[in-house]
Amino acid sequence: MLYVPYNIVPAGPAMKLEVKKIGNSTGLILPKELLSELDIKQGQWLYVTSLPDGGVRLTPYDPDFEKVMSVVDDLMVEYRDTLKALAK
């Protein structure tokens, strides 16, 4: 799984991507160099996770990760008050 903590600065320069209309959808076209660097293949699913600093993290789809995140989401709802108190 590709994981880059949000507090680590990427080694390469920032890359600007244009949001484009693709058929009836909207998407990003990722350059070959970026796909190769991140080891992402055409047709592969990605997770997009929002980060506290306003950025996003892209990670390859992992069914096990999806199951774990589902459990975490349920726990966060169930223990919302406890988590809120701990955050103070």
C-alpha positions as CSV (number, residue, x, y, z in Angstrom):
1,M,0.0,0.0,0.0
2,L,1.3,3.4,-0.9
3,Y,1.3,5.7,2.2
4,V,2.9,9.1,2.5
5,P,2.3,10.8,5.9
6,Y,0.9,14.3,5.3
7,N,3.7,15.8,7.3
8,I,6.4,14.5,5.0
9,V,7.4,16.7,2.1
10,P,7.4,14.8,-1.2
11,A,10.9,14.3,-2.8
12,G,9.8,15.5,-6.2
13,P,8.5,18.9,-7.4
14,A,4.8,19.7,-7.1
15,M,2.7,18.6,-10.0
16,K,-0.2,20.6,-11.4
17,L,-3.0,18.5,-12.8
18,E,-6.0,19.9,-14.7
19,V,-9.6,18.8,-13.9
20,K,-11.1,17.8,-17.2
21,K,-14.4,16.6,-18.6
22,I,-14.1,13.0,-19.6
23,G,-17.2,11.8,-21.4
24,N,-20.1,12.5,-19.0
25,S,-17.8,12.6,-16.0
26,T,-15.0,14.8,-14.6
27,G,-11.6,13.5,-13.9
28,L,-7.8,14.0,-13.6
29,I,-5.4,12.7,-16.1
30,L,-2.3,11.3,-14.3
31,P,1.0,11.5,-16.3
32,K,2.8,8.2,-17.0
33,E,5.7,9.4,-14.8
34,L,3.4,9.8,-11.8
35,L,1.7,6.5,-12.3
36,S,5.1,4.8,-12.5
37,E,6.5,6.6,-9.5
38,L,3.4,5.7,-7.4
39,D,3.1,2.2,-8.9
40,I,-0.5,2.8,-9.9
41,K,-1.9,0.8,-12.8
42,Q,-4.7,1.8,-15.3
43,G,-8.0,0.6,-14.0
44,Q,-6.8,0.4,-10.4
45,W,-9.2,1.9,-7.7
46,L,-7.8,4.5,-5.3
47,Y,-9.0,5.8,-1.9
48,V,-9.0,9.6,-1.5
49,T,-8.6,10.6,2.2
50,S,-9.0,14.2,3.4
51,L,-6.1,15.3,5.7
52,P,-6.3,17.8,8.6
53,D,-4.1,20.3,6.7
54,G,-6.6,20.5,3.8
55,G,-4.7,18.2,1.5
56,V,-5.6,14.7,0.3
57,R,-3.9,11.3,0.3
58,L,-4.4,8.8,-2.5
59,T,-3.9,5.1,-1.7
60,P,-4.5,2.0,-3.7
61,Y,-7.8,0.2,-3.0
62,D,-7.3,-2.5,-0.4
63,P,-10.4,-4.6,0.6
64,D,-8.9,-5.3,4.1
65,F,-8.4,-1.6,4.7
66,E,-12.0,-0.9,3.6
67,K,-13.2,-3.4,6.2
68,V,-11.1,-1.9,9.0
69,M,-12.2,1.6,8.1
70,S,-15.8,0.5,8.3
71,V,-15.2,-0.8,11.8
72,V,-13.4,2.5,12.7
73,D,-16.3,4.6,11.4
74,D,-18.8,2.6,13.5
75,L,-16.6,3.0,16.6
76,M,-16.3,6.7,16.1
77,V,-20.0,7.1,15.9
78,E,-20.6,4.9,19.0
79,Y,-17.9,6.6,21.1
80,R,-18.3,10.1,19.7
81,D,-18.7,11.7,23.2
82,T,-15.8,9.9,24.6
83,L,-13.6,10.8,21.7
84,K,-14.7,14.5,21.9
85,A,-13.8,14.5,25.7
86,L,-10.4,13.0,25.0
87,A,-9.7,15.5,22.3
88,K,-9.9,18.4,24.8
